[in-house]
């Protein structure tokens, strides 16, 4: 049975190894799509609607087309069609410079007949609201109802009840590198695209379909990319437009989204509003749960969230609806549906515990079916110093009050089939590992080098890893769902093992030993039963001549496992006069299986915590009913965490087994709930709506006082 | 941005002549450009000509002596923040300067630009929205989203003045030197800023052909304590939800005189004579400081989303007063 071996036998796997591309990124040598410049390249820009809902009455491109330096103008919407959200594409321009392109889109004349819009859930659900979807009534989908057990019987057994409404607003992804592409046609039938994407093969297949080309005539390259978080799986309108402009002009075209467009059309995390009533028995069991909720994913659907979450509730009913608004569509965002659900559930857990007069951690221990999280509670509580917590919320003295809270999460991350890879050993002893995955910042490039180096007894710097290119024809899936490492690692491992086997077969006769007795380590192949029989790595490979070894691998399911649990503890300090919240420390205990690279695993956890902190305290999309526009489509009023917001983060890699599991998403899930509960523990007033900003703190404290 | 011509200034006379020969907004002045460039890129302003002031000799630098402080309009925010005399004797000013934006912006943003910067209001900054400040019919903050808007002096435009230096300088009793075609004039910085009721389109009295060249601050009195308290949602960069510039002349725990100027809550830096009166001549304690806070906001008229600013401002004023005796 395939295995990763024992920890004691691992020389590289599970150690803390700096990412191989780190130096290139720090020095600027690493080229992102934004950095790609081709000879003769044109710049693309897209004219977008500032009106949320309108009929397109007329579209006149002639003035833009006549501008010097403008090489192509393409319509992106037909006259007679309807604009359904701010930012929707109207037309695109390719020009000699970005400045000309920017000027040119302002010379496109579009005549819009404005229609009544709805851009907030409340506005969409009011009586007499404009109906923006023909297929829904009242701008709402049919409810999705899930029921288990008997909630009425459950509530009869309940000793305490809590009824509350929890809300999380729409968040946007805020990829530091905005969505974008550089497209270049070699001839009419061969297209190369540099894409800022989470899926080079997905972009390849989409563009091949769009242009009706054989897939192998489209090449997609993503050497480095600056963040996707679930929003970058296909070329989108902008990617197809870049390729269309390049085809129309016969020149390479770069088209990157503006920051504003990034907020408007490149995806977002849907909102959640849930009204929940729940009951618990006197001995601390949640016994009944009744939830009605909704969210918006923009003009489309997709606003699901987990409810209830993580904890066992025998009698439950959950009813969810999508609300349509005239706003750009949602896309998957780091653990879709989970952080929203976790914030509501962990807030509810604390409210129930308080009604029962129980310590919220003890209440969780009673209701949490996960053995792993049960163990994590102990580890995390000790690390944060849970005993220091206010036993009575808000009981601290002074203006600045401290508190602690806990939150939980779960995720899959088991990977899947579909990755092909090749490990090549060359006669000069060099080794290449090639696969069509992409490194979206998570460190898979380094992980591949670690696995191959471990298998072949070499160092990571001896391995050349080639990812982010469809040309070698070794497909891999998109990097989403925390699936990359568990999908890729088993294939790389088995490919490296197969290559090693071939090399052993080659040198076994010389060593006078059967292949099974050969081992490799420290750049030397040796016979395990007689260590005097050795051959240096380069001498062994030197015999390959022109016959370099090149082997593929297979996705051995024994090498990976899905399903992770996590818990986080937060300590915060709230200034009761200004409403300012300072997160002092987050302890993140993250179940993760075998961490191929402990350093980048910790980085993933740190990043998840920071993103969760942003959701908890800062991030909110403001939609204006009056104008139909997003008021903070920038990074001034859409606030993401900066250096001053980052607390001490204690990332605990809780590796419970030696099979590979992805952890890209789960570390962002428990953070908002843990912070919200810590804020309550600090000030004794509960904020049930994210983000927890000073205005909400001050308003809630004033209401408590009154 | 729209195309414009770019002129390096050679003398103040040349600058005021060029401005006099032009309509409002057609010729604009650029120094650090940290605000103006964003306005150009967003098409909020579309000047035909930009005059680069950085080529003017002698307009930057800080002079600190017995007659007080003289700060040239081209002095960077960073230079103000790190000046030892300002840090020790005009603490409120150093703290205000240090709270602004990011190191990169402080290194290029200037005193003159900071005083003359335009509002951050999200309706004003949206090219597609024609609001009252830009010649439209209504201030959208009244019925729209007003979390970051004014609670004092708003009618009919509810922007807040974003400057951190202005409240600090007004609290220190600073004057501003303005040069126009008729020569130079001095005025109290407090009088430089105007409210929308007087002029909804501008935030100060500067005429289209005038330029701010210098700020003078009177000598710091002995036994003075001063503070700049700035509440914001994010450590940096972030504009104030509310700020308080406070200068106290103290005799032990008794406040001989107080100067309290609020930022981030009104369309102009807002001098709170009420808070000053509540403190002057009093032994500052918890009760007195709370009264000063309450008096500072007693005329506040919050919009839909910004009532929290009343509490916040009140608390900041009280906190500043208590800092004078702690």
Boltz contact constraints between the chains, C-beta under 6 A:
constraints:
  - contact:
      token1: [A, 50]
      token2: [B, 128]
      max_distance: 6.0
  - contact:
      token1: [A, 577]
      token2: [B, 315]
      max_distance: 6.0
  - contact:
      token1: [A, 578]
      token2: [B, 231]
      max_distance: 6.0
  - contact:
      token1: [A, 622]
      token2: [B, 145]
      max_distance: 6.0
  - contact:
      token1: [A, 624]
      token2: [B, 144]
      max_distance: 6.0
  - contact:
      token1: [A, 624]
      token2: [B, 145]
      max_distance: 6.0
  - contact:
      token1: [A, 626]
      token2: [B, 140]
      max_distance: 6.0
  - contact:
      token1: [A, 626]
      token2: [B, 144]
      max_distance: 6.0
  - contact:
      token1: [A, 627]
      token2: [B, 129]
      max_distance: 6.0
  - contact:
      token1: [A, 631]
      token2: [B, 122]
      max_distance: 6.0
  - contact:
      token1: [A, 631]
      token2: [B, 145]
      max_distance: 6.0
  - contact:
      token1: [A, 637]
      token2: [B, 122]
      max_distance: 6.0
  - contact:
      token1: [A, 639]
      token2: [B, 233]
      max_distance: 6.0
  - contact:
      token1: [A, 639]
      token2: [B, 234]
      max_distance: 6.0
  - contact:
      token1: [A, 642]
      token2: [B, 235]
      max_distance: 6.0
  - contact:
      token1: [A, 644]
      token2: [B, 235]
      max_distance: 6.0
  - contact:
      token1: [A, 644]
      token2: [B, 236]
      max_distance: 6.0
  - contact:
      token1: [A, 693]
      token2: [B, 233]
      max_distance: 6.0
  - contact:
      token1: [A, 695]
      token2: [B, 308]
      max_distance: 6.0
  - contact:
      token1: [A, 698]
      token2: [B, 308]
      max_distance: 6.0
  - contact:
      token1: [A, 698]
      token2: [B, 311]
      max_distance: 6.0
  - contact:
      token1: [A, 698]
      token2: [B, 312]
      max_distance: 6.0
  - contact:
      token1: [A, 699]
      token2: [B, 308]
      max_distance: 6.0
  - contact:
      token1: [A, 702]
      token2: [B, 311]
      max_distance: 6.0
